[in-house]
Amino acid sequence: LQQNWAGQAQRRGYIVVIPAAPEGRLFFEDGARLFPAFLDQLLAAYPIRDRKFHIAGMSNGGLSAFFLAAAHPKYFTSVTGFPGYLPGATPEGIAALRGMCIHMHVGELDTGWRQTMEEQASEFRAKGFTVDISVEKGQSHVMSTLMGDGAARLFDEIEKAPQGCGK
C-alpha cells in the first residue's frame, strides 16, 4: 500500500482496497470465493464512479487482478499488472477482458514474466484489445520505477479509462 498506492491515492482522492486472500490461498487459486459479494459491499459503501472498479496488483496480485477481472468483468473498467497477466488464459477468459483498459508493466530483467506478458499482450492486441505494456528498464520483478512518485504512472493509466484507454 505504502510503496505503490498511498501517496498518489491521497493526493488524487482515491479509495484503495487491498484484500488479503482467505486462508493464504491466492485469488486465482481458490480465494476468489469472496467475489463478487465483496465488490457488491464496496459498491454499497462507497461512491464508485460509474459503479466500476480499476483492479491492479503486483506479482501474484497481478495474476489475481487479471483472474478476477476476467471472472467478473461487469465490475471492472481497467486491469493493471505490475507484473501480471491472465493465468490459464482460456478463450472465454480473454473475451471477458474485451472493453477493459489493460495495462502491463514488467521489469526488463524479469525474463520469465516478461516473455509471458509480451506474448499475452500481443495476443490481446491481435483480438483488437487496447493494451499498454511497459518494459521497465533495468528493473527486475519488483519495480522501483512504480514506487513513490513513480506510482503516478499507475494512476495516470487508471484516469485514462473513462476516455477509452488511449495513450
C-alpha positions in Angstrom: 0.0 0.0 0.0 2.7 2.5 1.0 5.1 1.9 -1.8 2.7 2.0 -4.7 -0.6 3.5 -3.7 -0.9 5.6 -0.6 0.7 8.9 -1.7 -1.0 9.3 -5.0 -4.3 8.0 -3.7 -4.3 10.6 -1.0 -3.4 13.4 -3.5 -6.0 12.4 -6.0 -8.8 11.4 -3.7 -8.9 7.6 -4.4 -10.0 4.8 -2.2 -7.6 1.9 -2.4 -8.7 -1.5 -1.2 -6.2 -4.3 -0.9 -8.0 -7.6 0.1 -6.0 -10.4 1.6 -6.8 -13.8 0.1 -8.6 -16.0 2.7 -6.6 -18.6 4.5 -3.5 -17.7 2.5 -5.0 -19.1 -0.8 -4.3 -16.9 -3.8 -7.4 -15.4 -5.5 -6.5 -17.1 -8.8 -6.4 -20.4 -6.9 -9.5 -20.8 -4.7 -9.5 -17.5 -2.8 -12.0 -15.9 -5.3 -15.0 -17.3 -3.4 -15.3 -13.9 -1.8 -16.2 -12.3 -5.1 -18.5 -10.8 -6.3 -20.1 -10.3 -2.9 -17.1 -8.3 -1.7 -17.4 -6.0 -4.7 -21.1 -5.5 -4.1 -20.3 -4.5 -0.5 -17.9 -1.9 -1.7 -20.4 -0.5 -4.2 -23.0 -0.2 -1.4 -20.5 1.5 0.9 -18.6 4.0 -1.4 -19.4 6.3 -4.3 -17.6 4.5 -7.0 -17.5 6.3 -10.4 -19.7 4.6 -13.0 -20.0 1.7 -10.4 -16.9 0.1 -11.9 -13.6 -0.6 -10.3 -10.0 -0.4 -11.5 -8.2 -3.6 -10.4 -4.4 -3.8 -10.1 -1.8 -6.0 -8.5 1.9 -6.8 -8.2 3.2 -10.3 -9.0 0.7 -12.8 -7.6 -1.6 -9.9 -7.0 -1.2 -9.0 -10.7 -2.3 -12.6 -11.6 -5.2 -12.3 -9.2 -6.2 -8.9 -10.7 -6.4 -10.4 -14.2 -8.2 -13.5 -13.0 -10.8 -11.5 -11.1 -11.4 -9.1 -13.9 -12.0 -12.0 -16.3 -14.2 -13.8 -13.8 -16.3 -10.7 -13.0 -16.0 -8.3 -16.0 -19.1 -6.3 -15.3 -17.4 -4.8 -12.2 -14.2 -3.5 -13.9 -13.1 -0.8 -16.3 -9.4 -1.5 -16.2 -6.9 -4.1 -15.1 -3.2 -3.5 -14.3 -0.5 -6.0 -13.6 3.0 -4.9 -12.5 3.8 -7.6 -13.3 0.7 -9.6 -14.0 -1.2 -11.3 -16.8 -4.2 -13.6 -17.1 -3.1 -17.0 -15.8 -4.5 -20.1 -17.6 -6.0 -17.8 -20.3 -9.0 -19.5 -21.9 -10.9 -18.1 -24.9 -13.7 -17.2 -22.5 -11.4 -15.5 -20.0 -9.7 -13.5 -22.7 -13.1 -12.5 -24.2 -14.2 -11.3 -20.8 -11.5 -8.6 -20.8 -12.8 -7.1 -24.0 -13.5 -3.4 -23.5 -11.3 -3.0 -20.4 -8.2 -0.9 -20.4 -5.3 -3.4 -20.0 -2.0 -2.2 -18.5 1.0 -4.4 -18.1 4.4 -3.4 -16.6 7.3 -5.8 -16.3 10.9 -5.5 -15.4 13.4 -5.7 -18.3 15.4 -8.3 -16.2 12.3 -10.3 -15.2 12.7 -12.6 -18.2 10.2 -15.3 -17.5 7.3 -12.9 -16.7 8.4 -10.6 -19.5 8.1 -13.2 -22.2 4.7 -14.4 -21.0 3.4 -10.9 -20.7 4.7 -9.8 -24.1 3.1 -12.8 -25.7 -0.2 -12.3 -24.0 -0.2 -8.5 -24.8 0.4 -9.5 -28.5 -2.5 -12.0 -28.3 -4.8 -9.4 -26.8 -3.8 -6.8 -29.4 -4.4 -9.3 -32.2 -8.0 -9.6 -30.9 -8.4 -5.8 -31.0 -7.9 -5.1 -27.3 -6.3 -1.9 -26.1 -3.2 -3.0 -24.2 -0.3 -0.8 -22.9 2.8 -2.8 -22.0 5.8 -1.2 -20.4 9.1 -2.9 -20.1 10.8 -1.1 -17.2 14.5 -0.6 -18.0 17.0 -2.1 -15.6 14.2 -3.4 -13.3 13.6 -7.0 -12.1 10.4 -8.4 -10.6 9.8 -5.7 -8.0 10.0 -2.4 -10.0 11.1 0.7 -8.1 10.1 2.7 -11.1 6.5 2.3 -10.0 7.0 3.2 -6.3 6.7 6.6 -4.6 6.4 9.3 -7.2 6.7 6.7 -10.0 3.3 5.4 -8.9 1.7 8.4 -10.5 2.0 6.5 -13.8 -0.3 3.8 -12.4 -2.9 6.4 -11.5 -2.5 8.2 -14.8 -3.4 5.0 -16.6 -6.4 4.5 -14.4 -7.6 8.0 -15.2 -7.5 7.4 -18.9 -10.1 4.6 -18.7 -13.2 6.8 -18.9 -11.8 8.4 -22.1 -11.3 5.0 -23.8 -7.8 3.8 -22.8 -5.8 5.7 -25.4 -2.3 6.9 -24.8 
